[in-house]
Amino acid sequence: MTDLLRAASDWFQGVRTAFASGPVTYVSGTNQATVNATVGRSNFNIDQDDGAQIIVQSRDYLILASDLQAEPQPGDQVIEVTGSSTNTYEVARFGAEPCWRWADSFFKTRRVHTKLLGAT
């Protein structure tokens, strides 16, 4: 019997990638690849030693796991060209959270957390 939820998720990931994403360059060490990514964001609550809490927002990239050669690591970069601007983002951990998490229940898409390094 067909798993309808898995089939629907596969369909959605294909539609998201085809119609709601754009090309970015993913750089890991000396390797780089152009992949399609959907832009998102995540909020992180980070507790400080003095009891204060900082809220940090990351720019996330949803990328098909099959498009990445390896698991994202802190320090990897995502380069995004928007109009005449080139923005470089660094894959980063925020607080105790990992630098990426699965974006779907069937482990097809990674949500990669980044911070802006600079724009040119």
Rosetta constraint file for C-alpha pairs under 8 A:
AtomPair CA 2 CA 7 HARMONIC 7.72 0.50
AtomPair CA 3 CA 7 HARMONIC 6.23 0.50
AtomPair CA 4 CA 8 HARMONIC 5.97 0.50
AtomPair CA 5 CA 9 HARMONIC 6.05 0.50
AtomPair CA 6 CA 10 HARMONIC 6.10 0.50
AtomPair CA 6 CA 106 HARMONIC 6.93 0.50
AtomPair CA 7 CA 11 HARMONIC 6.15 0.50
AtomPair CA 8 CA 12 HARMONIC 6.06 0.50
AtomPair CA 9 CA 13 HARMONIC 6.09 0.50
AtomPair CA 9 CA 104 HARMONIC 7.76 0.50
AtomPair CA 9 CA 106 HARMONIC 7.56 0.50
AtomPair CA 10 CA 14 HARMONIC 6.27 0.50
AtomPair CA 10 CA 108 HARMONIC 7.92 0.50
AtomPair CA 11 CA 15 HARMONIC 6.23 0.50
AtomPair CA 12 CA 16 HARMONIC 5.94 0.50
AtomPair CA 13 CA 17 HARMONIC 6.07 0.50
AtomPair CA 13 CA 64 HARMONIC 7.95 0.50
AtomPair CA 13 CA 108 HARMONIC 7.71 0.50
AtomPair CA 13 CA 109 HARMONIC 7.59 0.50
AtomPair CA 14 CA 18 HARMONIC 6.05 0.50
AtomPair CA 15 CA 19 HARMONIC 5.82 0.50
AtomPair CA 15 CA 20 HARMONIC 7.47 0.50
AtomPair CA 16 CA 20 HARMONIC 4.90 0.50
AtomPair CA 16 CA 21 HARMONIC 6.61 0.50
AtomPair CA 16 CA 38 HARMONIC 7.55 0.50
AtomPair CA 17 CA 21 HARMONIC 5.30 0.50
AtomPair CA 17 CA 22 HARMONIC 8.00 0.50
AtomPair CA 17 CA 36 HARMONIC 6.49 0.50
AtomPair CA 17 CA 37 HARMONIC 6.95 0.50
AtomPair CA 17 CA 38 HARMONIC 7.14 0.50
AtomPair CA 20 CA 38 HARMONIC 6.12 0.50
AtomPair CA 21 CA 36 HARMONIC 5.72 0.50
AtomPair CA 21 CA 37 HARMONIC 4.94 0.50
AtomPair CA 21 CA 38 HARMONIC 4.27 0.50
AtomPair CA 21 CA 39 HARMONIC 7.26 0.50
AtomPair CA 22 CA 35 HARMONIC 7.99 0.50
AtomPair CA 22 CA 36 HARMONIC 5.02 0.50
AtomPair CA 22 CA 37 HARMONIC 5.53 0.50
AtomPair CA 22 CA 38 HARMONIC 6.60 0.50
AtomPair CA 23 CA 34 HARMONIC 6.25 0.50
AtomPair CA 23 CA 35 HARMONIC 5.47 0.50
AtomPair CA 23 CA 36 HARMONIC 4.41 0.50
AtomPair CA 23 CA 37 HARMONIC 6.26 0.50
AtomPair CA 23 CA 80 HARMONIC 7.50 0.50
AtomPair CA 24 CA 34 HARMONIC 5.58 0.50
AtomPair CA 24 CA 35 HARMONIC 5.62 0.50
AtomPair CA 24 CA 36 HARMONIC 6.16 0.50
AtomPair CA 24 CA 37 HARMONIC 6.58 0.50
AtomPair CA 24 CA 78 HARMONIC 6.55 0.50
AtomPair CA 24 CA 79 HARMONIC 5.68 0.50
AtomPair CA 24 CA 80 HARMONIC 4.97 0.50
AtomPair CA 24 CA 81 HARMONIC 7.24 0.50
AtomPair CA 25 CA 32 HARMONIC 6.61 0.50
AtomPair CA 25 CA 33 HARMONIC 5.57 0.50
AtomPair CA 25 CA 34 HARMONIC 4.42 0.50
AtomPair CA 25 CA 35 HARMONIC 6.29 0.50
AtomPair CA 25 CA 78 HARMONIC 5.64 0.50
AtomPair CA 25 CA 79 HARMONIC 5.01 0.50
AtomPair CA 25 CA 80 HARMONIC 6.68 0.50
AtomPair CA 26 CA 32 HARMONIC 5.45 0.50
AtomPair CA 26 CA 33 HARMONIC 5.37 0.50
AtomPair CA 26 CA 34 HARMONIC 6.23 0.50
AtomPair CA 26 CA 35 HARMONIC 6.95 0.50
AtomPair CA 26 CA 76 HARMONIC 7.50 0.50
AtomPair CA 26 CA 77 HARMONIC 5.90 0.50
AtomPair CA 26 CA 78 HARMONIC 4.70 0.50
AtomPair CA 26 CA 79 HARMONIC 6.53 0.50
AtomPair CA 27 CA 31 HARMONIC 5.83 0.50
AtomPair CA 27 CA 32 HARMONIC 4.29 0.50
AtomPair CA 27 CA 33 HARMONIC 6.72 0.50
AtomPair CA 27 CA 76 HARMONIC 5.69 0.50
AtomPair CA 27 CA 77 HARMONIC 4.98 0.50
AtomPair CA 27 CA 78 HARMONIC 6.23 0.50
AtomPair CA 27 CA 79 HARMONIC 7.86 0.50
AtomPair CA 28 CA 32 HARMONIC 6.15 0.50
AtomPair CA 28 CA 72 HARMONIC 7.85 0.50
AtomPair CA 28 CA 73 HARMONIC 7.80 0.50
AtomPair CA 28 CA 75 HARMONIC 7.84 0.50
AtomPair CA 28 CA 76 HARMONIC 4.78 0.50
AtomPair CA 28 CA 77 HARMONIC 6.64 0.50
AtomPair CA 29 CA 76 HARMONIC 6.97 0.50
AtomPair CA 33 CA 68 HARMONIC 7.94 0.50
AtomPair CA 35 CA 63 HARMONIC 7.39 0.50
AtomPair CA 35 CA 67 HARMONIC 6.36 0.50
AtomPair CA 35 CA 68 HARMONIC 7.90 0.50
AtomPair CA 36 CA 63 HARMONIC 6.58 0.50
AtomPair CA 37 CA 61 HARMONIC 5.60 0.50
AtomPair CA 37 CA 62 HARMONIC 5.27 0.50
AtomPair CA 37 CA 63 HARMONIC 4.94 0.50
AtomPair CA 37 CA 64 HARMONIC 7.85 0.50
AtomPair CA 38 CA 61 HARMONIC 5.54 0.50
AtomPair CA 38 CA 62 HARMONIC 4.98 0.50
AtomPair CA 38 CA 63 HARMONIC 6.92 0.50
AtomPair CA 39 CA 59 HARMONIC 7.10 0.50
AtomPair CA 39 CA 60 HARMONIC 5.74 0.50
AtomPair CA 39 CA 61 HARMONIC 4.84 0.50
AtomPair CA 39 CA 62 HARMONIC 6.42 0.50
AtomPair CA 40 CA 59 HARMONIC 6.04 0.50
AtomPair CA 40 CA 60 HARMONIC 4.70 0.50
AtomPair CA 40 CA 61 HARMONIC 6.00 0.50
AtomPair CA 40 CA 62 HARMONIC 7.18 0.50
AtomPair CA 41 CA 57 HARMONIC 6.67 0.50
AtomPair CA 41 CA 58 HARMONIC 5.47 0.50
AtomPair CA 41 CA 59 HARMONIC 4.67 0.50
AtomPair CA 41 CA 60 HARMONIC 4.83 0.50
AtomPair CA 41 CA 61 HARMONIC 7.98 0.50
AtomPair CA 41 CA 113 HARMONIC 7.84 0.50
AtomPair CA 42 CA 57 HARMONIC 5.58 0.50
AtomPair CA 42 CA 58 HARMONIC 5.36 0.50
AtomPair CA 42 CA 59 HARMONIC 6.88 0.50
AtomPair CA 42 CA 60 HARMONIC 6.78 0.50
AtomPair CA 42 CA 113 HARMONIC 7.59 0.50
AtomPair CA 43 CA 55 HARMONIC 6.65 0.50
AtomPair CA 43 CA 56 HARMONIC 5.67 0.50
AtomPair CA 43 CA 57 HARMONIC 4.44 0.50
AtomPair CA 43 CA 58 HARMONIC 6.51 0.50
AtomPair CA 44 CA 55 HARMONIC 5.57 0.50
AtomPair CA 44 CA 56 HARMONIC 5.14 0.50
AtomPair CA 44 CA 57 HARMONIC 6.25 0.50
AtomPair CA 44 CA 58 HARMONIC 7.93 0.50
AtomPair CA 44 CA 94 HARMONIC 6.74 0.50
AtomPair CA 44 CA 95 HARMONIC 7.60 0.50
AtomPair CA 45 CA 53 HARMONIC 6.40 0.50
AtomPair CA 45 CA 54 HARMONIC 5.77 0.50
AtomPair CA 45 CA 55 HARMONIC 4.64 0.50
AtomPair CA 45 CA 56 HARMONIC 6.53 0.50
AtomPair CA 45 CA 95 HARMONIC 7.82 0.50
AtomPair CA 46 CA 53 HARMONIC 5.48 0.50
AtomPair CA 46 CA 54 HARMONIC 5.10 0.50
AtomPair CA 46 CA 55 HARMONIC 6.23 0.50
AtomPair CA 46 CA 56 HARMONIC 7.47 0.50
AtomPair CA 46 CA 94 HARMONIC 7.48 0.50
AtomPair CA 46 CA 95 HARMONIC 5.51 0.50
AtomPair CA 47 CA 51 HARMONIC 6.47 0.50
AtomPair CA 47 CA 52 HARMONIC 6.07 0.50
AtomPair CA 47 CA 53 HARMONIC 4.49 0.50
AtomPair CA 47 CA 54 HARMONIC 6.46 0.50
AtomPair CA 47 CA 95 HARMONIC 7.88 0.50
AtomPair CA 48 CA 52 HARMONIC 5.21 0.50
AtomPair CA 48 CA 53 HARMONIC 5.75 0.50
AtomPair CA 48 CA 54 HARMONIC 7.32 0.50
AtomPair CA 56 CA 94 HARMONIC 7.70 0.50
AtomPair CA 58 CA 113 HARMONIC 5.80 0.50
AtomPair CA 58 CA 114 HARMONIC 5.55 0.50
AtomPair CA 58 CA 115 HARMONIC 5.80 0.50
AtomPair CA 59 CA 113 HARMONIC 6.07 0.50
AtomPair CA 59 CA 114 HARMONIC 5.32 0.50
AtomPair CA 59 CA 115 HARMONIC 6.27 0.50
AtomPair CA 59 CA 116 HARMONIC 7.92 0.50
AtomPair CA 60 CA 111 HARMONIC 6.15 0.50
AtomPair CA 60 CA 112 HARMONIC 5.29 0.50
AtomPair CA 60 CA 113 HARMONIC 4.63 0.50
AtomPair CA 60 CA 114 HARMONIC 5.91 0.50
AtomPair CA 61 CA 110 HARMONIC 7.90 0.50
AtomPair CA 61 CA 111 HARMONIC 5.65 0.50
AtomPair CA 61 CA 112 HARMONIC 5.17 0.50
AtomPair CA 61 CA 113 HARMONIC 6.83 0.50
AtomPair CA 61 CA 114 HARMONIC 7.89 0.50
AtomPair CA 62 CA 103 HARMONIC 7.27 0.50
AtomPair CA 62 CA 109 HARMONIC 6.29 0.50
AtomPair CA 62 CA 110 HARMONIC 5.58 0.50
AtomPair CA 62 CA 111 HARMONIC 4.54 0.50
AtomPair CA 62 CA 112 HARMONIC 6.36 0.50
AtomPair CA 63 CA 67 HARMONIC 7.01 0.50
AtomPair CA 63 CA 68 HARMONIC 7.73 0.50
AtomPair CA 63 CA 109 HARMONIC 5.48 0.50
AtomPair CA 63 CA 110 HARMONIC 5.39 0.50
AtomPair CA 63 CA 111 HARMONIC 6.64 0.50
AtomPair CA 63 CA 112 HARMONIC 7.61 0.50
AtomPair CA 64 CA 68 HARMONIC 7.19 0.50
AtomPair CA 64 CA 108 HARMONIC 5.81 0.50
AtomPair CA 64 CA 109 HARMONIC 4.30 0.50
AtomPair CA 64 CA 110 HARMONIC 6.18 0.50
AtomPair CA 65 CA 107 HARMONIC 7.66 0.50
AtomPair CA 65 CA 108 HARMONIC 5.58 0.50
AtomPair CA 65 CA 109 HARMONIC 5.19 0.50
AtomPair CA 65 CA 110 HARMONIC 5.83 0.50
AtomPair CA 66 CA 108 HARMONIC 7.41 0.50
AtomPair CA 72 CA 76 HARMONIC 6.87 0.50
AtomPair CA 72 CA 91 HARMONIC 7.48 0.50
AtomPair CA 72 CA 99 HARMONIC 7.29 0.50
AtomPair CA 72 CA 100 HARMONIC 6.90 0.50
AtomPair CA 72 CA 112 HARMONIC 7.22 0.50
AtomPair CA 73 CA 91 HARMONIC 6.68 0.50
AtomPair CA 73 CA 92 HARMONIC 7.80 0.50
AtomPair CA 73 CA 99 HARMONIC 6.80 0.50
AtomPair CA 74 CA 90 HARMONIC 7.33 0.50
AtomPair CA 74 CA 91 HARMONIC 4.92 0.50
AtomPair CA 74 CA 92 HARMONIC 4.85 0.50
AtomPair CA 74 CA 93 HARMONIC 6.63 0.50
AtomPair CA 74 CA 99 HARMONIC 6.28 0.50
AtomPair CA 75 CA 90 HARMONIC 5.65 0.50
AtomPair CA 75 CA 91 HARMONIC 5.37 0.50
AtomPair CA 75 CA 92 HARMONIC 6.57 0.50
AtomPair CA 76 CA 90 HARMONIC 5.85 0.50
AtomPair CA 76 CA 91 HARMONIC 5.22 0.50
AtomPair CA 77 CA 88 HARMONIC 6.73 0.50
AtomPair CA 77 CA 89 HARMONIC 5.53 0.50
AtomPair CA 77 CA 90 HARMONIC 4.52 0.50
AtomPair CA 77 CA 91 HARMONIC 5.77 0.50
AtomPair CA 78 CA 88 HARMONIC 5.90 0.50
AtomPair CA 78 CA 89 HARMONIC 5.13 0.50
AtomPair CA 78 CA 90 HARMONIC 6.39 0.50
AtomPair CA 78 CA 91 HARMONIC 7.37 0.50
AtomPair CA 79 CA 86 HARMONIC 6.92 0.50
AtomPair CA 79 CA 87 HARMONIC 5.79 0.50
AtomPair CA 79 CA 88 HARMONIC 4.56 0.50
AtomPair CA 79 CA 89 HARMONIC 6.28 0.50
AtomPair CA 80 CA 86 HARMONIC 5.79 0.50
AtomPair CA 80 CA 87 HARMONIC 5.28 0.50
AtomPair CA 80 CA 88 HARMONIC 6.45 0.50
AtomPair CA 81 CA 85 HARMONIC 5.78 0.50
AtomPair CA 81 CA 86 HARMONIC 4.40 0.50
AtomPair CA 81 CA 87 HARMONIC 6.28 0.50
AtomPair CA 82 CA 86 HARMONIC 6.29 0.50
AtomPair CA 82 CA 87 HARMONIC 7.75 0.50
AtomPair CA 85 CA 119 HARMONIC 6.67 0.50
AtomPair CA 85 CA 120 HARMONIC 5.70 0.50
AtomPair CA 86 CA 119 HARMONIC 5.55 0.50
AtomPair CA 86 CA 120 HARMONIC 5.24 0.50
AtomPair CA 87 CA 116 HARMONIC 7.31 0.50
AtomPair CA 87 CA 117 HARMONIC 7.65 0.50
AtomPair CA 87 CA 118 HARMONIC 5.89 0.50
AtomPair CA 87 CA 119 HARMONIC 4.34 0.50
AtomPair CA 87 CA 120 HARMONIC 6.55 0.50
AtomPair CA 88 CA 116 HARMONIC 6.17 0.50
AtomPair CA 88 CA 117 HARMONIC 5.51 0.50
AtomPair CA 88 CA 118 HARMONIC 5.49 0.50
AtomPair CA 88 CA 119 HARMONIC 6.26 0.50
AtomPair CA 89 CA 114 HARMONIC 5.72 0.50
AtomPair CA 89 CA 115 HARMONIC 5.27 0.50
AtomPair CA 89 CA 116 HARMONIC 4.37 0.50
AtomPair CA 89 CA 117 HARMONIC 5.18 0.50
AtomPair CA 89 CA 118 HARMONIC 7.20 0.50
AtomPair CA 90 CA 114 HARMONIC 5.15 0.50
AtomPair CA 90 CA 115 HARMONIC 5.36 0.50
AtomPair CA 90 CA 116 HARMONIC 6.37 0.50
AtomPair CA 90 CA 117 HARMONIC 6.21 0.50
AtomPair CA 91 CA 99 HARMONIC 6.38 0.50
AtomPair CA 91 CA 112 HARMONIC 6.88 0.50
AtomPair CA 91 CA 113 HARMONIC 5.76 0.50
AtomPair CA 91 CA 114 HARMONIC 4.28 0.50
AtomPair CA 91 CA 115 HARMONIC 6.65 0.50
AtomPair CA 92 CA 99 HARMONIC 5.16 0.50
AtomPair CA 92 CA 113 HARMONIC 5.96 0.50
AtomPair CA 92 CA 114 HARMONIC 5.15 0.50
AtomPair CA 92 CA 115 HARMONIC 6.51 0.50
AtomPair CA 93 CA 97 HARMONIC 5.91 0.50
AtomPair CA 93 CA 98 HARMONIC 5.35 0.50
AtomPair CA 93 CA 99 HARMONIC 4.39 0.50
AtomPair CA 93 CA 100 HARMONIC 7.99 0.50
AtomPair CA 93 CA 113 HARMONIC 7.12 0.50
AtomPair CA 93 CA 114 HARMONIC 7.90 0.50
AtomPair CA 94 CA 98 HARMONIC 7.31 0.50
AtomPair CA 94 CA 99 HARMONIC 7.30 0.50
AtomPair CA 99 CA 112 HARMONIC 6.21 0.50
AtomPair CA 99 CA 113 HARMONIC 5.40 0.50
AtomPair CA 99 CA 114 HARMONIC 7.65 0.50
AtomPair CA 100 CA 110 HARMONIC 6.54 0.50
AtomPair CA 100 CA 111 HARMONIC 5.40 0.50
AtomPair CA 100 CA 112 HARMONIC 4.34 0.50
AtomPair CA 100 CA 113 HARMONIC 5.64 0.50
AtomPair CA 101 CA 110 HARMONIC 5.81 0.50
AtomPair CA 101 CA 111 HARMONIC 5.34 0.50
AtomPair CA 101 CA 112 HARMONIC 6.78 0.50
AtomPair CA 102 CA 107 HARMONIC 5.93 0.50
AtomPair CA 102 CA 108 HARMONIC 7.63 0.50
AtomPair CA 102 CA 109 HARMONIC 6.01 0.50
AtomPair CA 102 CA 110 HARMONIC 4.71 0.50
AtomPair CA 102 CA 111 HARMONIC 5.88 0.50
AtomPair CA 103 CA 107 HARMONIC 7.36 0.50
AtomPair CA 103 CA 108 HARMONIC 7.76 0.50
AtomPair CA 103 CA 109 HARMONIC 5.41 0.50
AtomPair CA 103 CA 110 HARMONIC 5.45 0.50
AtomPair CA 103 CA 111 HARMONIC 5.41 0.50
AtomPair CA 104 CA 108 HARMONIC 6.62 0.50
AtomPair CA 104 CA 109 HARMONIC 6.24 0.50
AtomPair CA 104 CA 110 HARMONIC 7.97 0.50
